[in-house]
Amino acid sequence: MFSRSPSASAFDDLALAKGERLNNPFECVYHGFRRLNMTASTVSHTDVVVIGGGPAGSTASTLIAQRGVKVRLFERERFPRFHIGESLIPETYWVLERLKMLDKMKQSHFVKKFSVQFVNANGKLSAPFYFHDNKPHECSQTWQVVRSEFDLMMLRNAAEQGVQVNEATRVLDVIFDGERAVGVRVQKEDGATEEVRAKVVVDASGQSTMLQSRFKLRIWDPVLNKGAIWTYWQGAYRDTGRDEGATIVIQTPNKQGWFWNIPLHNDTLSLGVVGPFDYLFKGRGSHEQTYHEEVELCPAVKERIAKAKRVTGYFATKDYSYRSRECAGDGWVLIGDAFGFLDPLYSSGVLLALKSGELAADAIVEGLAKNDTSAAQLGNWSEMFNRGVDRMRRLVCEYYDSFSFGKFVKNYPDLKNTVTDLLIGDLFTDRVDKVWEPMESLYEEGKQAIPTWTKGVAPDAVPEKGNELFLPEGHRP
């Protein structure tokens, strides 16, 4: 089933060094791979290797190291580095607590977030969904983070707790013995290579999706074929009091998409538009032109940045909702974006990264203790995790299919707290499933059920389809 083949990480680094966009690099990987120095490497041993130092990788490595297991983490970049996904939701609290990150977060200058609000296509602002009103606990206050700073904090926290962190180190390949992963081959900043043998390899490589792409495991979401264009502003309008840090979801008047409005520290606003891929990127002008056309169409957004100054170029990403058919194999496991990514409507990205990292770490520690690093053991959390992602995905799809929070709460006021539970990320419990039948009762006649994510298209059927990330020159938060 598994054949030895080079990873994409090396090619991605070559492309980034030349300022190129990332566009499904796996078709060209052999060319990029041959250009690297593959001189005979030294050999070392550890218990667990983690590929990638983002939130998923730093979470898994920290929790494993806390149990006295030797962990080496390899991150191809030097932190801090730019990343999108700035709005946390309250359920991240519990993983941050295990990571011993809470005190660091409380002492940070990140903007405190207490709620989420929605603006409908007519410009009407909903009442805030205050998390604390639903769950009176300190976990109901979370943060809006600049990811370059947050991810650096997480990576340093991992090192403080015993993880051997290696930055500016490319993972060239995952080494297999038959169908079992047994280590990685890496290249250091000075060009020297090293072979690192391990009992478990954790792929937290982000949207490079090293092993997912290698084994063609990706399923593109059949519904969420979206894209986004965003930039950053200073001096934009923001609310006051406990509404100052609220995430605001603003539907466009034509209902083709929505804007995120995320207030960050240093008087910075992250403001992006999300819409169907074809609508945002086909037959339109530059990213800048499209962005400003959408702003002009949305008075609620235009008013907020009327006196603001743009401080970066324009970022864009396309085709970003997908999941892997498998979570693990013998000796390896996928977490974070290397496993899947969900539309950012409800800011679930960091939660899903942290939660998958936590669940995988517990499965790995348990497996090492009983000498079982099989696919079944390393992926024993995937069914429960997928059910949680399905719940958030359902809420996302309902919104795109004209679901109205206001109408739902008016008809079912007793379920407002349960919907808020979903919004805060309380996804991994059957208790919240009581909202779906009432939601379906409000469907217009003839409305079809939302297809499950497994109805997606296999990669071979759409070879031209791939995640793309466009980063502008100049300042990046």
Secondary structure, 3 states (H helix, E strand, C coil): CCCCCCCCHHHHHHHHHCCCCEECHHHHHHHHHHCCCCCCCEEEECCEEEECCCHHHHHHHHHHHCCCCCEEEECCCCCCCCCCCCECCCCHHHHHHHCCCHHHHHCCCCEEECEEEEECCCCCECCCEEHHHHCCCHHHCEEECCHHHHHHHHHHHHHHCCCEEECCCEEEEEEEECCEEEEEEEECCCCCEEEEECCEEEECCHHHCHHHHHCCCEEECCCCCEEEEEEEEECCCCCCHHHCCCEEEEECCCCCCEEEEEEECCCEEEEEEEEEHHHHHCCCCCHHHHHHHHHHCCHHHHHHCCCCEECCCCEEEECCCEEECCCEECCEEECHHHCEECCHHHCCHHHHHHHHHHHHHHHHHHHHHCCCCCHHHHCCCHHHHHHHHHHHHHHHHHHHCCCCHHHHHHHCHHHHHHHHHHHCCCCCCHHHHHHHHHHHHCCCCCCCCCCCHHHCECHHHCCCCCCEEECCCCCCC
